[in-house]
Amino acid sequence: MRKKEEVRLARKRKRKSRRRLEGKKILELVPHYYIESGEDKAVTAARKHIRANSITPPAVLVVRRNEHTTDRYFWAEKGLFGAQYVEENHFLFPSLREIKPKVKATPLNTPALATVS
């Protein structure tokens, strides 16, 4: 019988969602604000910072809870959302539709248009 240390199975990699990757690229183009939470909960600190500095949407707030943990929030017209939710559902936010990255991948199977002189 083999020991557990000897049997090592290959771990299957998690599939990366194209929709989430696109949302991540879009959020990188939005202004970011970095704050410390202090005594407040992270979401409360984010709300206080937005109110105190009159931050206009869209914006991303990165709140540091302690030396190891940070929370990310997206400030939209309709309120404050978790950044991961926004990455996955960026198409639901009108302010992000305008910011979409300008560079789009061209399909490989489309023939190039020839110009006739």
HUVEN-V534866 format. One record per pair of residues at least 12 apart in sequence whose ideal C-beta (glycine too) atoms are under 8 Angstrom apart, sorted by the first residue. I is the first residue (numbers start at 1). J is the second residue. If there is no record, write none. Layout:
i = {I | I}
j = {J | J}
//
This chain:
i = {17 | 19 | 19 | 20 | 20 | 22 | 22 | 23 | 23 | 23 | 23 | 23 | 23 | 24 | 25 | 26 | 26 | 26 | 26 | 26 | 27 | 27 | 27 | 27 | 27 | 27 | 27 | 29 | 29 | 30 | 30 | 30 | 30 | 30 | 30 | 31 | 31 | 31 | 32 | 32 | 32 | 32 | 33 | 33 | 33 | 33 | 33 | 33 | 33 | 34 | 34 | 35 | 35 | 35 | 35 | 35 | 36 | 36 | 37 | 37 | 37 | 42 | 42 | 42 | 42 | 43 | 43 | 43 | 43 | 45 | 46 | 46 | 46 | 46 | 46 | 46 | 47 | 49 | 50 | 50 | 55 | 57 | 57 | 57 | 57 | 58 | 58 | 58 | 58 | 58 | 58 | 58 | 58 | 59 | 59 | 60 | 60 | 60 | 60 | 60 | 61 | 61 | 61 | 61 | 72 | 74 | 74 | 76 | 76 | 77 | 77}
j = {88 | 88 | 90 | 87 | 88 | 90 | 101 | 86 | 87 | 88 | 89 | 90 | 96 | 87 | 101 | 90 | 96 | 99 | 100 | 101 | 60 | 74 | 83 | 86 | 87 | 90 | 96 | 99 | 101 | 58 | 59 | 60 | 74 | 96 | 99 | 58 | 59 | 60 | 59 | 60 | 61 | 62 | 49 | 53 | 55 | 59 | 60 | 61 | 62 | 62 | 64 | 49 | 61 | 62 | 63 | 64 | 63 | 64 | 63 | 64 | 65 | 63 | 65 | 71 | 73 | 63 | 71 | 73 | 80 | 63 | 61 | 63 | 71 | 73 | 75 | 80 | 80 | 61 | 75 | 80 | 75 | 75 | 76 | 77 | 95 | 74 | 75 | 76 | 77 | 93 | 95 | 96 | 99 | 74 | 75 | 72 | 73 | 74 | 75 | 83 | 73 | 74 | 75 | 80 | 84 | 86 | 93 | 93 | 95 | 94 | 95}
//
